[in-house]
């Protein structure tokens, strides 16, 4: 009997938690880990990458890991065909 009561209580807790999260989202609360870079720093990092700086150099400037800058670059909106062609040319030089 206790086992079923525990499951029922757990479902009640789950329901209340879900309702609370829904209300918080409606208020505009953001969940998850805070961003290491401000919006301005993200724009600046993307601009520097577009100018040809390496991810490692940009990362060192902002005291973050190069992977953070790589994720930022991967999530950036499509830059157009000229940027894609420049990327292929740069990749060809590395090989």
Buried (B, 14 or more C-beta within 10 A) or exposed (E): EEEEEEEEEEEEEEEEEEEEEEEEEEEEEEEEEEEEBEEEBBEBBBEBBEEEBEBEEBBEBBEBBBEBBBEBBEEBEEBEEEEEEBEEEEEEEEE
